[in-house]
Amino acid sequence: MTVTHYLADWRPFPYEIAETRLEFDLAPRATRVLSQIDFRRLSAGDLVLDGIGLDTLSLAIDGKPLPLDLIDAERGRLTLPAADLPDSFTFAAEVAIDPEANTALEGLYLSGGIFCTQCEAEGFRHITWYPDRPDVMAPFRVTINSDMPVLLSNGNPVSRAEGRAIWHDPWPKPAYLFALVAGDLRAVPDSFTTMSGRKVALNVWVRPGDEGRAGYAMESLIRSMQWDERVYGREYDLDVFNIVAVDDFNMGAMENKGLNIFNSKLVLASPETATDGDYERIEGVIGHEYFHNWTGNRITCRDWFQLCLKEGLTVFRDQQFTADMRSPAVNRIQDVQALRARQFREDAGPLAHPPRPDRYQEINNFYTATVYEKGAEVIGMLKRLVGDDGYRAALDLYFDRHDGQACTIEDWLRVFEDATGRDLTQFKRWYTDAGTPRLTMTEDWADGALTLHFRQETAPTPGQPDKPARVIPIALGLIGPNGDEVLPTTVLEMTAAEQSVSFRDTGARPVVSLLRGFSAPVTVAREIGADQQALLLTHDTDPYARWQAGRDLALDGLIARAAGRTGGEEFTRAIAGILDDAEADPAFAALCLTLPGEEEIATAIAARGAIPDPASIHQARRGLMQEIGTRHEPVLARLYDAMAVAGPYRPDAEGAGRRSLRLACLALLTQLDDGARAAALFDTAGNMTERQGALEQLIAAGRDEQALAAFAAEFGDNRLVMDKWFMVQPLRAAPDKALARARELAARADFDWKNPNRFRALIAGFTANHAAFHAADGSGYDFLAEWLMRLDPVNPQTAARMCSAFETIARYDSARQVRARAALKRIAAMPGLSRNTDEMVSRILAGLG
C-alpha cells in the first residue's frame, strides 16, 4: 500500500519518553529484543507505535498483558487507544527478529558475521515497537547479551562482563540514531582531550587484519574534533567515541550518537590500496559524521521533511573542514563539479524537489543531492549574505536556543533573523522551491560606464509551475583588457526578477568575472567571446571564475565538434598559459586540463535546445583530447615526469595535487602513445592512485588484459580494491565494448551483487559510461533494468537509488526514450516491487509523459 506523507499533516506526538530500555539476546536467526519504554502523556491522542517484520511475542502496559490483535501488520502499526492509557506508564514488548535474513540492511542485520544496525530513516521499526519519528527523543539504556567478543552501543559503557554489556546514552535522541554492533573486532585506539579538559577515549573498530589500514581514519577524527572546537566552539560530550567499519552498508556512514557505523571503504586505507581520492573522502566523511554530533544529534530535525536542516548544514561544515585541511580553491571547484553532476541534473528532471519537500512516499528516496549538496549551498549563501561575524552569531544562538530539540527550517532561519536583523522571508524560497534558477546577464557600455542587466527565471518543476524571484548573491569582479583587476570582488543582492547595476571609472571596457566563488547555485547565460574567456582563464584573480572560464571555452568547442563542426582551438591555445604555470598549483592545473565529462557536455547541449547524441559526444571529447595532446606534447611530457613524487607516499594535499596533474597529463598523452606510458606507470607505481590511474588509461587504450590480470592476482582477496577493478572496466571501456565487459563481470563468481559496494561498483560503473549506457539500441537500459529487478526484492534502497540513472532520458531522442520507457515499465510491472523503487520509476515515467 502506497501512502503519501504531507508536511501539512504533521502533528506533534502526544507522548514523551522519559527513558527507553532495550535488552538484546543476539542470535543470527532469532534475536530477541525486550523493550521497556516509559511514556508520559502530553496531549490527547492514541499511542501509535511503528513495527515492521516483527515476530511479536508479548505486549504489556505496566506489566499487564495486551492482546496481540491490536497489531495492524499490513500498515506496520500498533495503536493503543488513549482512553485505555494512564497519564504515565511503561510499555513493554518482546519481539523476535531475523538479522541473517535481513538483506535490505535496515534495522539489525548481519554483515560478514558482525551484528550491526542502520536505523536512519525508519529502520528502528524493524527492531521493536516504537514511535519511529525524529521528534520523539529519549535517553537510552541498552543491554546486549551475546558471546561475541565486542559489544557496542550508543553513549557510555556502564558495565562489561562475559557475554553481557550495558550502555547508557544520557543525551536524548530519536530512534534513528540508535546503534548496536557486536562481533569479532579489533580496536585502533587513541584519545582526545577536549577544550574543557575532559579526556575522551577514541576507537576505530575493524576486522582482524585491518588494523594497519585504520590509522588515517583515526587521524581524521582527531582533526575533526580539533576543528569543530576551534571554528564552531563545539565540544564532544561523551566519555567515548567509537567508529566501526562494516562491509555491507547502504550508505557511506551513519552518525549514531557516540557509535558511528561506516562503510568500510570510508575507513580503511593504505597507500597500496587507497587512492588520493579515497583518503580525501575518508577525511571528509569522518568529519561529516562527527560534526553531526551537534548538527543532527544534539539538535535534530523535527520531521523528515526537514532533513536538509541537519544534512545541508553538516555538509557545509564538512566542506569548510576539507577546505581548511587542503586547498580552499580546489575544494570549492570540486564541490561545484559534484553539485552540477548530481544536483543540477536532479533539478532538471522528473525527480526534482525542493531542499525541503512538502510530500514524499518513501523517505529513503529523499537522501538526495538536493537535500545534501544544495542544502549546503543554501547555507553558504546565507553566510555570504550575513558575513562571517553574523554567521557565527547565528550559529551560537542556534546551539544555545535549540540544544536538545527537534527543529525546523523556520527555527533555523529565525535564529539568523534574530542574530542579524535581516528579513529572510524571500530567502526561504531556496528551501521551498525546486529547480535551478537561470541567471541571464547582458551588458551595456556607454560613456565610460558599464551597466549589467540581470534576469532570473526558474523553469517549472513537478508540482511547482510558478517560481517567484529568489534572493541571489552575485559575487563579481572586473578584469581590464590588460589583465589587471579593476574591481575586486563585490557582492550584489538580486531580489527581483530583473535588476541592473552600473560601474564607472573602470578605464577601458572590462570583462566581467561573474559568480565568483560560485556564489549561488544557478546556471549562467551570457554573451562572451572566446578572447574574453581566454583572458579570464589567464588573468582572473578568483580561482573558481578562472576555472569556469576555461570550462566554458572547452564546452563551446566540444559542443561544436559534437555537431560536426570544428571547435576547441581557442581552448587548446588558451591552456598554454595554464601549462606554463602548472607547477605553481598542480591540483588547480589538473582541474583546468581535464575536459568536461560526456554527461556534462550532454547537459550543456540540451540547455541550448538541441538533442545530444552520446556517440558524437564521445568522439568529440576524444578528438579534442588528441588535439590538445598533439599540440602540447612536449610540455605535457615534461610535466608528467616533473610531477613524479619522490619518497614514501603521503596522502597530503601537496602530493595529491602533483599526482592529479601527472595523471591529467597521462590521459592526454595516452591519446598519442597508445598507452605506453600508462603501461610503464602501472608496472612501477608505488601507490594505488597512480596504479589505478594507469589502469584506467590502459582500459581506454584497449591494452588492459595483462594489467587487469596482474591487478586481480595481487588484490583478489581485498574486497575494496576489487570493487575498483569491477568499476573501472565498464566505466573506461570503449562504448561498443562496455556492455559485453559488464555482462562478463556480472557472471563472475566474485560478483557479490548482494553487497551494495560491489553492486554499485559494476552497475554504476557501467551507467557512468555515457555512450554505452545510452546506446541507440537500448541495450544499456535493458541491462540496468535487469539488475534493478533482481536487486529490488533483496535491497530496495540500493535499487531505488540507482533508478536515477534514467532521470535524464527525456533530453535524448524519441527512439531512446521509447526504449528507456519500455525498460522502466518492465520494472514497474514486476510483482512485489518495493515502494522505494516503485516511487522512483513512477516519477521518472511521469516525466516522460
C-alpha positions in Angstrom: 0.0 0.0 0.0 1.5 3.3 -1.1 1.0 6.2 1.3 1.9 9.8 0.5 3.1 11.8 3.6 2.5 15.6 3.6 4.3 18.2 5.6 0.9 19.9 6.2 -0.3 16.8 8.0 2.5 16.8 10.6 1.2 16.8 14.2 3.1 16.7 17.5 3.4 13.2 19.1 1.0 13.2 22.1 3.5 11.4 24.4 7.1 12.0 25.6 9.5 9.3 26.7 11.4 9.6 30.0 13.7 6.6 29.2 14.0 3.7 26.7 15.4 0.5 28.0 16.4 -2.3 25.5 17.8 -5.7 26.0 19.1 -7.8 23.1 19.7 -11.6 23.1 21.6 -11.8 19.9 21.3 -14.8 17.6 21.7 -14.8 13.8 18.3 -16.2 13.0 16.3 -15.5 16.2 17.4 -12.4 18.1 15.1 -11.4 21.0 14.5 -7.8 21.8 12.9 -6.8 25.1 11.9 -3.1 25.2 10.6 -1.1 28.2 9.6 2.5 27.4 8.5 5.0 30.0 5.8 7.2 28.4 4.1 10.4 29.7 1.1 11.9 28.1 1.5 15.4 26.7 -1.8 15.9 24.9 -4.9 14.0 23.8 -4.3 11.2 21.3 -3.8 7.5 20.9 -0.4 5.9 21.3 0.7 4.8 17.8 3.9 2.7 17.5 5.7 1.5 14.4 6.9 -2.0 13.7 7.7 -4.0 10.5 8.6 -7.6 10.2 8.5 -8.3 13.9 7.5 -11.6 15.4 5.8 -10.2 18.5 5.9 -12.5 21.5 4.2 -10.2 24.1 3.0 -6.7 24.8 2.2 -5.1 28.1 1.3 -1.8 29.9 2.7 -1.6 33.4 3.1 -5.3 33.4 -0.5 -6.0 32.3 -0.5 -8.1 29.1 -2.1 -6.7 25.9 -3.8 -8.7 23.2 -1.7 -9.1 20.0 -4.6 -8.4 17.8 -4.0 -4.7 18.4 -1.3 -5.0 15.7 -2.1 -3.9 12.2 0.6 -5.9 10.4 -0.3 -4.5 6.9 0.3 -0.9 8.0 3.1 -1.7 10.4 1.2 -0.1 13.3 0.3 -0.8 16.9 -2.4 1.5 18.2 -3.2 1.8 21.9 -6.4 3.9 22.5 -5.8 7.0 24.7 -8.8 6.1 26.8 -7.1 2.9 27.9 -3.8 4.5 29.0 -2.9 6.3 32.2 -1.0 9.6 32.1 2.3 7.9 32.9 3.1 4.2 32.1 5.7 1.7 31.0 5.1 0.0 27.7 6.9 -3.3 27.3 7.3 -5.5 24.2 9.2 -8.7 23.4 9.8 -9.5 19.8 12.0 -11.8 17.7 13.8 -10.8 14.6 16.0 -12.5 12.0 19.2 -10.5 11.3 20.6 -13.1 9.0 17.7 -12.8 6.6 17.8 -9.0 6.6 19.3 -8.4 3.2 17.7 -4.9 3.0 20.2 -3.8 5.6 17.6 -1.8 7.6 17.3 -2.3 11.3 19.5 -5.1 12.8 21.4 -7.3 10.3 24.5 -9.4 9.9 27.5 -8.2 7.9 30.1 -10.9 7.5 29.3 -12.3 10.9 29.1 -8.9 12.6 25.8 -7.7 14.0 25.2 -4.1 13.2 22.3 -1.6 12.7 21.2 1.0 10.3 18.1 2.9 11.6 18.0 6.1 9.6 15.5 6.9 8.4 12.9 4.3 9.5 15.0 1.3 10.4 14.3 1.1 14.1 10.8 -0.1 13.4 12.4 -3.3 12.1 13.9 -3.8 15.6 11.0 -3.3 18.0 7.7 -1.4 18.5 8.5 2.3 18.9 7.4 5.8 17.8 9.9 5.8 15.0 9.9 9.5 14.2 12.7 12.0 14.8 10.9 14.4 17.1 10.5 11.7 19.8 13.7 11.8 21.8 14.8 9.8 24.9 17.9 8.7 26.8 18.6 5.0 26.1 19.9 2.2 28.3 20.9 -0.9 26.3 21.8 -4.3 27.5 23.5 -6.7 25.0 23.7 -10.4 25.6 26.0 -12.3 23.3 29.1 -14.4 23.1 30.6 -12.0 20.6 33.9 -10.5 22.0 33.0 -6.9 21.3 29.5 -5.5 22.3 28.9 -1.8 21.5 26.0 0.7 21.6 25.4 4.4 22.0 26.7 6.5 24.8 29.0 5.5 27.7 29.8 1.9 28.8 28.1 1.1 32.2 29.4 -2.5 32.7 31.0 -5.3 30.8 31.1 -9.0 31.8 31.5 -12.2 29.9 28.6 -12.4 27.4 27.0 -9.1 28.6 27.4 -5.4 28.2 25.4 -2.4 29.3 25.5 1.0 27.7 23.8 4.3 28.7 23.3 7.3 26.5 22.3 10.2 28.7 21.6 12.6 25.7 18.0 12.3 24.5 18.0 11.0 20.9 15.4 9.8 18.4 15.3 6.1 17.4 17.0 6.7 14.1 20.3 7.5 16.0 20.2 4.1 17.9 23.1 1.8 17.1 24.4 -1.6 18.1 27.4 -3.6 17.0 28.6 -7.0 18.1 31.3 -9.1 16.6 34.9 -10.2 16.4 36.6 -6.8 16.0 39.9 -5.1 16.8 40.3 -1.6 18.1 42.7 1.0 16.9 42.7 3.2 20.0 43.7 6.8 20.8 42.3 9.6 22.9 41.4 13.3 22.7 41.3 16.0 25.4 38.6 18.5 24.9 38.9 22.2 25.3 37.4 21.9 28.8 40.0 19.3 29.8 37.9 16.1 29.5 39.7 13.0 28.1 37.7 11.1 25.5 38.6 7.5 24.6 38.6 7.0 20.8 38.4 3.7 18.9 38.2 2.7 15.3 36.9 -0.9 15.2 37.9 -3.1 12.3 38.0 -6.8 11.4 41.2 -8.7 12.5 43.9 -7.9 10.0 42.7 -4.5 9.0 44.3 -2.6 12.0 47.1 -1.3 9.8 44.6 0.4 7.5 42.6 2.4 10.1 45.3 4.9 11.2 44.2 7.6 8.7 40.6 7.4 9.9 41.7 8.0 13.5 43.9 11.0 12.4 40.9 12.4 10.6 38.7 12.0 13.6 41.1 13.9 15.8 41.5 16.7 13.3 37.7 16.9 13.1 37.4 17.2 16.9 40.0 19.9 17.0 38.5 21.8 14.1 35.0 21.8 15.5 36.2 23.3 18.8 38.3 25.9 17.0 35.8 27.0 14.3 32.4 26.4 15.9 33.2 26.2 19.6 31.6 22.7 19.8 33.0 20.2 22.3 32.3 16.5 22.3 30.0 15.4 25.1 30.6 11.7 25.9 33.4 9.6 27.5 34.0 7.5 24.4 33.7 7.9 20.6 33.6 4.7 18.6 33.8 4.2 14.8 33.0 0.7 13.3 33.8 -0.4 9.8 31.4 -2.9 8.2 31.4 -4.3 4.6 27.6 -4.3 3.9 26.2 -0.8 4.2 23.7 1.0 2.1 25.1 4.4 2.8 28.5 5.9 3.3 28.3 6.2 7.1 25.9 6.9 9.9 26.2 9.5 12.7 24.7 7.4 15.6 25.4 9.1 18.9 28.9 8.1 20.0 28.9 5.0 17.7 29.4 5.9 14.1 29.0 3.0 11.7 30.9 3.3 8.5 31.0 1.6 5.2 34.5 0.0 5.3 35.6 1.8 2.1 35.4 5.1 4.1 37.6 3.9 6.9 40.3 1.5 5.5 43.2 3.0 3.6 46.8 2.3 2.8 49.0 3.6 0.0 48.8 0.3 -1.7 45.0 0.0 -1.6 43.6 3.5 -1.5 43.8 6.5 -3.9 44.2 10.1 -3.0 40.5 10.5 -3.6 39.8 7.7 -1.1 41.9 9.4 1.5 40.2 12.7 0.9 36.7 11.1 1.1 37.7 9.3 4.3 38.8 12.6 5.9 35.6 14.4 4.7 33.1 11.7 5.7 34.8 11.1 9.1 34.4 14.8 9.7 30.9 14.9 8.4 29.6 12.2 10.8 31.5 13.7 13.7 30.1 17.2 13.0 26.6 15.6 13.2 27.1 15.3 16.9 25.9 18.9 17.2 24.2 19.5 13.9 22.0 16.4 13.8 22.2 14.7 17.2 22.2 17.4 19.9 19.9 19.3 17.6 17.9 17.1 15.2 15.2 17.6 12.7 11.5 17.7 13.8 10.3 15.5 10.9 11.9 14.0 7.7 10.7 16.9 5.6 13.4 18.9 7.5 16.1 16.5 6.5 18.2 19.2 4.8 18.4 21.1 8.1 20.8 18.5 9.5 22.3 17.3 6.3 22.8 20.6 4.4 24.3 22.2 7.5 26.6 19.3 8.1 27.7 19.0 4.5 28.6 22.7 4.6 30.6 22.2 7.7 32.5 19.2 6.3 33.2 21.3 3.1 34.7 24.0 5.3 36.7 21.4 7.2 38.1 19.9 4.0 38.9 23.3 2.6 40.9 24.2 5.7 42.7 20.8 5.7 43.5 21.0 1.9 43.1 23.7 -0.8 40.1 26.1 -0.4 40.2 26.9 -4.2 40.5 23.4 -5.4 37.9 22.1 -2.9 35.4 24.7 -4.0 35.7 23.8 -7.6 35.3 20.1 -6.7 32.2 20.9 -4.7 30.7 22.7 -7.7 31.6 19.9 -10.0 29.8 17.4 -7.7 26.8 19.7 -7.4 26.4 20.1 -11.1 26.9 16.5 -11.9 24.3 15.2 -9.4 22.0 18.0 -8.2 21.6 20.1 -11.3 20.5 17.1 -13.3 18.1 16.2 -10.5 16.7 19.7 -10.6 16.3 19.5 -14.4 14.3 16.2 -14.4 11.3 14.3 -13.1 13.0 13.8 -9.7 13.3 17.5 -8.9 12.2 18.5 -5.4 12.9 21.4 -3.0 15.6 21.0 -0.3 12.6 20.8 2.0 10.0 18.8 0.1 6.3 19.1 1.1 5.5 15.4 0.4 7.1 12.0 0.0 6.1 8.4 -0.3 9.4 6.8 0.7 11.8 8.9 2.8 14.8 6.9 1.7 14.3 8.3 -1.8 14.9 11.8 -0.5 18.5 11.3 0.6 19.4 13.2 -2.5 21.9 15.7 -3.8 19.3 18.4 -3.4 19.0 17.7 0.3 22.7 17.4 0.9 24.7 19.4 -1.7 22.1 22.1 -2.5 21.2 22.3 1.2 24.9 23.1 1.8 24.9 25.8 -1.0 21.9 27.4 0.6 23.8 27.8 3.9 26.8 29.1 2.0 24.6 31.8 0.5 23.3 32.7 4.0 26.9 33.0 5.3 27.8 35.2 2.4 24.8 37.5 2.9 25.3 37.9 6.7 29.1 37.8 6.8 31.4 35.8 9.0 30.5 37.5 12.2 26.8 37.3 11.5 27.1 33.6 10.7 29.0 32.9 13.9 26.5 34.8 16.0 23.6 33.0 14.4 25.2 29.6 14.9 25.9 30.3 18.6 22.3 31.4 19.0 21.1 28.2 17.3 23.1 25.9 19.6 22.1 27.9 22.7 18.4 28.1 21.8 17.8 24.7 20.4 20.1 22.3 22.1 18.2 19.0 22.8 15.4 19.9 20.4 14.0 18.7 17.1 13.8 21.7 14.8 12.5 23.0 11.5 13.8 25.2 8.7 11.7 28.0 10.3 13.6 27.7 13.5 16.9 27.8 11.6 16.1 30.9 9.7 14.6 32.6 12.7 18.0 32.5 14.6 19.6 34.3 11.6 16.9 36.9 11.6 17.2 37.4 15.4 21.0 37.4 15.3 21.5 39.7 12.3 18.2 41.7 12.0 17.7 40.5 8.4 14.3 39.6 7.0 14.7 36.1 5.3 11.2 35.7 4.1 12.2 35.8 0.5 15.4 33.8 1.1 13.3 30.9 2.4 12.2 30.2 -1.2 15.6 28.4 -1.6 14.3 25.8 0.8 10.7 25.5 -0.5 11.1 25.9 -4.3 12.6 23.3 -6.6 14.7 24.0 -9.7 17.9 25.7 -10.6 17.5 29.4 -11.4 18.9 30.6 -14.7 20.7 33.9 -14.3 21.0 35.8 -17.6 23.4 38.8 -17.8 23.6 41.3 -20.6 25.9 44.4 -20.8 25.7 48.0 -22.0 28.9 50.1 -22.4 28.3 53.8 -22.9 30.2 57.0 -21.8 32.8 55.0 -19.9 30.1 53.2 -17.8 29.4 49.5 -17.8 25.8 48.6 -16.9 25.0 45.0 -16.2 21.4 43.8 -16.6 20.4 40.6 -14.7 17.3 38.5 -15.2 16.4 35.4 -13.1 14.0 32.7 -14.1 13.4 29.1 -12.9 11.7 26.6 -15.1 8.6 24.7 -13.8 9.3 21.5 -11.9 6.8 18.7 -10.9 4.1 20.2 -8.8 5.6 23.8 -8.9 4.8 25.6 -12.1 5.4 29.1 -10.9 8.7 30.2 -9.4 8.9 33.7 -7.8 12.2 35.6 -7.7 14.7 34.4 -5.1 17.5 36.2 -3.3 20.6 35.6 -5.4 24.0 36.8 -4.1 26.0 37.6 -7.2 29.7 37.9 -6.5 31.6 39.6 -9.4 34.7 41.5 -10.3 36.0 43.3 -13.3 39.2 42.5 -15.3 40.7 45.1 -17.6 41.8 44.2 -21.1 45.4 44.2 -19.9 44.6 41.5 -17.3 44.6 43.8 -14.3 41.7 43.6 -11.8 39.9 46.9 -11.8 37.1 45.9 -9.4 37.7 43.5 -6.6 35.0 41.0 -5.6 31.7 42.8 -5.0 28.5 41.0 -3.9 25.2 42.2 -5.4 22.0 41.0 -3.8 19.5 40.3 -6.5 15.9 40.2 -5.2 13.8 41.0 -8.2 13.1 39.1 -11.5 15.2 41.8 -13.3 17.8 44.1 -11.8 20.6 46.3 -13.1 23.9 47.8 -11.7 26.4 50.2 -13.2 30.1 50.7 -12.8 32.1 53.8 -13.7 35.7 54.9 -13.9 36.9 51.5 -15.0 39.1 52.8 -17.8 38.8 50.7 -21.0 35.8 48.3 -21.2 36.5 45.5 -18.7 35.5 41.8 -18.8 33.0 40.7 -16.1 34.3 37.9 -13.8 30.8 36.6 -12.9 29.6 34.4 -10.0 33.0 34.4 -8.2 33.4 31.5 -5.8 30.1 30.1 -7.3 28.2 32.5 -5.0 24.8 30.9 -5.8 23.7 27.6 -7.2 22.5 28.9 -10.6 23.2 28.4 -14.2 24.6 31.4 -16.1 23.7 32.7 -19.6 25.8 35.5 -21.1 27.3 36.5 -24.4 31.0 36.3 -24.1 33.6 35.9 -26.8 36.4 33.3 -26.8 39.0 36.0 -26.4 37.3 37.2 -23.2 37.1 33.7 -21.9 40.7 33.2 -22.6 41.5 36.5 -20.8 39.7 35.3 -17.7 41.3 31.9 -17.9 44.7 33.6 -17.9 44.2 36.6 -15.5 41.1 36.2 -13.3 42.1 36.5 -9.6 39.2 34.3 -8.5 40.2 30.6 -8.9 36.7 29.4 -9.5 35.9 32.1 -12.1 39.2 31.3 -13.8 38.5 27.6 -13.9 34.9 28.3 -15.1 36.2 30.5 -18.0 38.2 27.5 -19.2 35.3 25.2 -18.7 33.0 27.3 -20.8 35.7 27.7 -23.5 36.1 23.9 -23.6 32.4 23.3 -23.7 31.9 25.6 -26.6 34.5 23.7 -28.6 33.1 20.3 -27.6 29.6 21.2 -28.5 30.7 22.4 -31.9 32.7 19.2 -32.5 29.7 17.1 -31.4 27.6 18.9 -34.0 30.1 18.1 -36.8 31.8 21.5 -36.8 35.3 22.5 -35.9 35.9 23.6 -32.3 38.2 23.7 -29.4 41.0 25.6 -31.0 40.6 28.5 -28.6 40.8 26.3 -25.6 43.7 24.4 -26.9 45.6 27.6 -27.4 44.5 29.2 -24.1 45.6 26.3 -21.8 49.2 27.1 -22.8 49.1 29.6 -20.0 47.9 27.0 -17.5 50.6 24.6 -18.5 53.3 27.3 -18.2 52.2 28.0 -14.6 51.1 24.5 -13.7 53.8 23.7 -11.2 52.7 26.7 -9.0 49.4 24.9 -8.2 49.3 21.4 -9.7 45.9 20.5 -8.4 44.3 23.6 -9.9 46.1 23.0 -13.2 44.8 19.4 -13.3 41.3 20.6 -12.9 41.8 23.1 -15.8 43.4 20.4 -18.1 40.6 17.9 -17.5 37.8 18.3 -20.1 34.2 18.3 -19.2 32.7 14.8 -19.0 30.3 13.4 -21.6 27.3 13.8 -19.3 28.2 17.4 -18.7 28.5 18.0 -22.4 25.1 16.4 -23.0 23.6 18.7 -20.3 25.1 21.8 -22.0 23.8 20.7 -25.4 20.3 20.2 -24.0 20.5 23.6 -22.3 21.0 25.1 -25.7 17.8 23.5 -27.0 19.5 20.7 -29.0 19.3 16.9 -28.7 22.5 15.3 -27.5 23.9 12.4 -29.4 26.0 10.3 -27.0 28.2 8.7 -29.7 29.0 12.1 -31.2 29.8 13.5 -27.8 32.2 10.6 -27.1 34.0 11.2 -30.4 34.1 14.9 -29.8 35.7 14.6 -26.4 38.3 12.1 -27.6 39.1 14.1 -30.6 39.8 17.3 -28.6 41.9 15.3 -26.2 44.0 14.1 -29.1 44.3 17.7 -30.4 45.4 19.0 -27.0 47.9 16.2 -26.6 49.4 16.7 -30.0 49.7 20.5 -29.7 51.2 20.4 -26.2 53.0 17.1 -26.2 56.5 18.4 -25.1 55.1 20.4 -22.2 52.8 17.6 -21.1 55.6 15.1 -21.2 57.9 17.4 -19.2 55.2 17.9 -16.6 54.4 14.2 -16.5 58.0 13.5 -15.5 58.3 16.5 -13.2 55.2 15.7 -11.2 56.6 12.3 -10.0 56.7 12.4 -6.2 59.9 11.1 -4.7 60.0 9.3 -1.3 57.3 7.4 0.6 53.6 8.1 -0.2 51.8 10.6 1.9 48.1 11.4 1.5 48.7 15.2 1.9 47.3 17.9 -0.4 50.7 18.7 -2.0 51.4 15.1 -3.1 47.8 14.6 -4.2 48.0 17.7 -6.3 51.2 16.6 -8.1 49.7 13.1 -8.8 46.5 14.6 -10.1 48.4 16.8 -12.6 50.6 13.8 -13.6 47.5 11.7 -14.3 45.8 14.6 -16.2 48.9 14.8 -18.4 48.9 11.0 -18.8 45.3 11.0 -20.0 46.2 13.4 -22.8 49.5 11.7 -23.7 47.8 8.3 -23.9 45.9 9.6 -26.9 49.3 9.8 -28.7 51.4 6.9 -27.3 48.7 4.1 -27.3 49.2 3.6 -23.6 53.0 3.1 -23.5 53.5 5.5 -20.6 50.4 4.1 -18.8 51.8 0.5 -19.1 55.2 1.7 -17.6 53.5 3.5 -14.8 51.2 0.6 -13.9 54.3 -1.6 -13.5 56.3 0.8 -11.4 53.7 2.8 -9.4 54.2 2.7 -5.7 50.7 3.8 -4.8 47.1 3.0 -5.7 46.4 6.5 -7.1 48.9 6.1 -10.0 48.2 2.3 -10.3 44.5 2.8 -10.8 45.1 5.9 -13.0 47.4 3.9 -15.3 44.9 1.0 -15.4 42.1 3.3 -16.5 44.2 4.6 -19.4 45.2 1.1 -20.4 41.5 0.1 -20.5 40.6 3.2 -22.6 43.5 2.3 -25.0 42.4 -1.3 -25.2 45.7 -2.6 -23.7 44.3 -3.8 -20.4 44.4 -7.6 -20.4 47.7 -8.2 -18.7 47.3 -5.3 -16.3 43.8 -6.5 -15.2 45.1 -10.0 -14.6 48.0 -8.7 -12.6 45.7 -6.4 -10.6 43.3 -9.3 -9.8 46.2 -11.6 -8.9 47.6 -9.1 -6.4 44.3 -7.9 -4.8 41.9 -10.7 -5.4 41.3 -11.2 -1.6 40.8 -7.4 -0.9 37.1 -6.6 -1.4 37.5 -2.8 -1.5 40.3 -2.9 -4.1 38.5 -5.4 -6.2 35.5 -3.1 -6.2 37.7 -0.6 -8.1 38.6 -3.4 -10.5 34.9 -4.1 -11.2 34.2 -0.4 -11.6 36.9 0.8 -13.9 36.4 -1.8 -16.6 32.8 -0.9 -17.7 33.5 2.8 -16.9 36.6 3.2 -19.1 35.9 0.6 -21.8 35.1 1.7 -25.3 31.4 2.3 -25.6 30.9 -0.6 -28.0 32.7 -3.0 -25.6 31.5 -1.8 -22.2 28.2 -3.8 -22.1 29.9 -7.0 -23.0 32.5 -6.3 -20.4 29.9 -5.6 -17.8 28.0 -8.8 -18.6 31.2 -10.8 -18.4 32.0 -9.3 -15.0 28.4 -9.9 -13.7 28.8 -13.6 -14.5 31.8 -14.0 -12.3 31.6 -15.9 -9.0 33.1 -13.0 -7.1 30.4 -10.5 -8.3 28.6 -10.5 -4.9 25.7 -8.4 -6.1 24.0 -8.5 -2.7 26.9 -6.4 -1.3 26.0 -2.7 -2.1 29.6 -1.7 -2.7 30.2 -4.5 -5.3 26.8 -3.9 -7.0 27.3 -0.1 -7.2 30.9 -0.6 -8.5 29.9 -2.7 -11.5 26.4 -1.4 -12.4 27.0 2.3 -11.6 30.4 2.0 -13.3 28.6 0.9 -16.5 25.8 3.6 -16.3 28.5 6.2 -15.9 29.9 5.2 -19.3 27.7 7.7 -21.1 27.8 6.5 -24.6 27.5 2.8 -23.6 24.5 3.3 -21.3 22.7 5.4 -23.8 23.4 3.0 -26.7 20.9 3.7 -29.5 19.6 0.1 -29.4 18.5 0.5 -25.7 20.7 -2.4 -24.6 22.2 -0.3 -21.7 18.7 0.5 -20.4 17.8 -3.2 -20.6 20.9 -4.2 -18.7 20.2 -1.8 -15.8 16.6 -2.8 -15.7 17.5 -6.5 -15.4 19.7 -5.9 -12.5 17.4 -3.5 -10.7 14.6 -6.1 -10.9 16.9 -8.7 -9.5 18.1 -6.4 -6.6 14.8 -4.8 -5.6 13.5 -7.8 -3.6 16.8 -8.1 -1.8 17.8 -4.5 -1.2 15.1 -2.0 -2.3 17.1 1.1 -1.0 20.0 0.5 -3.3 17.8 -0.5 -6.2 15.7 2.7 -5.9 18.7 5.0 -5.7 20.2 3.5 -8.9 17.0 4.2 -10.8 18.3 7.8 -11.0 20.4 6.7 -13.9 17.2 7.1 -16.0 16.4 10.6 -14.8 17.9 12.5 -17.8 16.3 10.3 -20.5 13.9 13.0 -21.6 16.7 15.1 -23.1 17.5 12.4 -25.7 15.9 11.5 -28.9 12.5 9.8 -29.1 13.8 6.4 -30.1 16.0 6.3 -26.9 13.0 7.5 -24.8 10.8 4.7 -26.2 13.4 2.1 -25.3 14.0 3.5 -21.8 10.3 3.8 -21.2 9.9 0.1 -22.1 12.7 -0.8 -19.6 11.1 1.2 -16.9 7.7 -0.2 -17.5 9.1 -3.7 -17.1 10.4 -2.7 -13.7 7.1 -1.1 -12.8 5.1 -4.2 -13.7 7.3 -6.5 -11.6 5.2 -8.3 -8.9 6.0 -7.3 -5.4 8.0 -4.2 -6.4 9.1 -2.3 -3.4 7.6 1.1 -2.7 11.1 2.5 -2.8 11.7 1.6 -6.4 8.0 2.0 -7.4 8.1 5.6 -6.4 11.3 6.4 -8.3 10.1 4.6 -11.5 6.7 6.2 -11.4 8.2 9.7 -11.1 10.6 9.1 -14.0 7.9 7.6 -16.2 5.6 10.6 -15.3 8.4 12.9 -16.6 8.5 11.1 -19.9 4.7 11.7 -20.4 
